[in-house]
Amino acid sequence: MPMPWTFRHCGKEWNWFLEDVAEILGTPSSNVAYTATEGTFSAFRRRLTAEAGLDFAQVLPAVPRALFVQGWKPAAPVPWSDRATYTTEAKALRQTHNFASDAVIEAVSFALHRAVGPAALDRALRRIGPQAVAFWRIEGHAPEALAQRIR
């Protein structure tokens, strides 16, 4: 079996992911995009069982997958909430160095859609449940803008 694209080209794929996050956030900084991604992943995975989180991670590209599980200490999931709560949690990571805007969830969701592909992401989220679908819901972007960047 040939090496999967995500492992052969992980650096290129990760840079594209960060560029997508940064574009929506309106920042030229990959550091801001990285912290936004890490904070958003943390807010999402807090609501997952370890099994659901690892299942979700399987659809992620190599580096976002590693970031999703990095430092995770699975515990009893916290209740699902609303976008404002998730945004507050995502922005709380490294608060004195976190310059993400309130579009943080949208930015990471946009990058996820482009990295994974809307159909594959939707299938993975539906296996978790409607709250997971709602967490990553993105509006106001044309379907072609959300199309998977890497095939």
C-alpha positions as CSV (number, residue, x, y, z in Angstrom):
1,M,0.0,0.0,0.0
2,P,1.4,3.4,-0.8
3,M,1.9,5.9,1.9
4,P,-1.2,8.0,2.6
5,W,-1.1,11.6,1.2
6,T,-1.6,13.1,4.6
7,F,1.7,11.5,5.9
8,R,3.7,12.1,2.7
9,H,2.7,15.8,2.5
10,C,1.9,16.6,6.1
11,G,3.8,19.9,6.2
12,K,2.2,21.3,3.1
13,E,-1.3,20.1,4.3
14,W,-0.7,21.7,7.7
15,N,0.4,25.0,6.3
16,W,-2.7,25.1,4.1
17,F,-4.9,24.4,7.1
18,L,-3.3,27.2,9.1
19,E,-3.6,29.6,6.1
20,D,-7.4,28.8,6.0
21,V,-7.8,29.5,9.7
22,A,-5.8,32.7,9.4
23,E,-7.8,33.9,6.4
24,I,-11.1,33.7,8.3
25,L,-9.6,35.2,11.4
26,G,-8.1,38.0,9.4
27,T,-4.6,37.5,10.7
28,P,-1.3,36.9,8.9
29,S,0.0,34.9,11.9
30,S,0.3,31.2,11.9
31,N,0.8,31.4,15.6
32,V,-2.7,32.9,16.1
33,A,-4.1,30.2,13.8
34,Y,-2.4,27.5,15.7
35,T,-3.7,28.7,19.1
36,A,-7.2,29.2,17.6
37,T,-7.1,25.6,16.3
38,E,-5.8,24.1,19.6
39,G,-8.4,26.0,21.6
40,T,-11.3,25.0,19.4
41,F,-10.2,21.4,19.4
42,S,-10.0,21.5,23.2
43,A,-13.5,23.0,23.5
44,F,-14.9,20.3,21.2
45,R,-13.1,17.3,22.7
46,R,-14.2,18.2,26.2
47,R,-17.7,17.1,25.1
48,L,-16.6,13.7,23.8
49,T,-15.9,10.4,25.2
50,A,-12.4,9.1,24.5
51,E,-13.9,6.6,21.9
52,A,-15.8,9.4,20.1
53,G,-12.8,11.7,20.1
54,L,-10.5,9.1,18.7
55,D,-13.1,8.1,16.0
56,F,-13.3,11.8,15.1
57,A,-9.6,12.2,15.0
58,Q,-9.3,9.4,12.4
59,V,-10.8,11.7,9.7
60,L,-8.4,14.6,10.4
61,P,-5.2,15.2,8.5
62,A,-2.0,14.0,10.2
63,V,-0.9,17.2,12.0
64,P,-4.4,18.4,13.1
65,R,-5.0,14.8,14.3
66,A,-1.9,15.0,16.4
67,L,-2.9,18.4,17.8
68,F,-6.4,17.1,18.5
69,V,-5.1,14.4,20.9
70,Q,-2.1,16.3,22.2
71,G,-2.4,16.8,26.0
72,W,-5.9,15.3,26.1
73,K,-6.7,13.8,29.4
74,P,-10.1,12.1,28.7
75,A,-12.6,12.6,31.4
76,A,-16.4,12.6,31.7
77,P,-17.7,14.7,28.9
78,V,-19.1,18.2,29.8
79,P,-22.5,19.1,28.5
80,W,-23.0,20.5,25.0
81,S,-23.7,24.2,25.0
82,D,-23.9,27.1,22.5
83,R,-21.5,28.8,20.1
84,A,-20.8,31.6,22.5
85,T,-19.7,29.2,25.2
86,Y,-17.5,27.3,22.8
87,T,-15.9,30.5,21.5
88,T,-15.2,31.7,25.1
89,E,-13.5,28.3,25.8
90,A,-11.5,28.4,22.6
91,K,-10.3,31.9,23.3
92,A,-9.4,31.0,27.0
93,L,-6.4,28.9,25.9
94,R,-3.2,30.8,26.6
95,Q,-5.4,33.8,27.2
96,T,-2.6,36.4,27.3
97,H,-1.3,35.2,24.0
98,N,-4.5,34.2,22.3
99,F,-5.5,36.9,19.7
100,A,-8.3,34.9,18.0
101,S,-11.4,36.8,17.2
102,D,-15.0,35.7,17.9
103,A,-14.8,33.9,14.5
104,V,-12.5,31.3,16.0
105,I,-14.9,28.3,15.7
106,E,-15.9,29.4,12.2
107,A,-12.3,29.7,11.1
108,V,-11.3,26.3,12.3
109,S,-14.5,24.8,10.9
110,F,-13.7,26.4,7.5
111,A,-10.2,24.8,7.6
112,L,-11.6,21.4,8.6
113,H,-14.2,21.4,5.8
114,R,-11.4,22.2,3.3
115,A,-9.0,19.7,4.7
116,V,-11.3,16.8,5.3
117,G,-14.1,17.5,2.8
118,P,-17.6,18.4,3.8
119,A,-19.1,15.0,3.1
120,A,-16.5,13.1,5.1
121,L,-16.6,15.6,8.0
122,D,-20.4,15.5,8.1
123,R,-20.4,11.6,8.3
124,A,-17.9,11.7,11.1
125,L,-19.9,14.3,13.0
126,R,-23.2,12.6,12.5
127,R,-21.8,9.5,14.2
128,I,-21.2,11.6,17.3
129,G,-24.6,13.3,17.2
130,P,-26.5,16.5,16.3
131,Q,-24.6,18.6,18.9
132,A,-21.3,17.8,17.1
133,V,-22.8,18.7,13.8
134,A,-24.0,22.0,15.3
135,F,-20.5,22.7,16.8
136,W,-18.8,22.6,13.4
137,R,-21.8,24.1,11.4
138,I,-20.6,26.8,9.1
139,E,-22.7,29.2,7.2
140,G,-22.2,32.0,4.7
141,H,-19.6,30.1,2.6
142,A,-20.3,28.8,-0.9
143,P,-20.1,25.0,-1.2
144,E,-17.2,25.4,-3.7
145,A,-15.3,27.4,-1.1
146,L,-15.6,24.5,1.4
147,A,-14.6,21.9,-1.1
148,Q,-11.7,19.7,-0.1
149,R,-8.5,21.4,-1.0
150,I,-6.5,18.1,-1.2
151,R,-7.8,15.1,-3.1
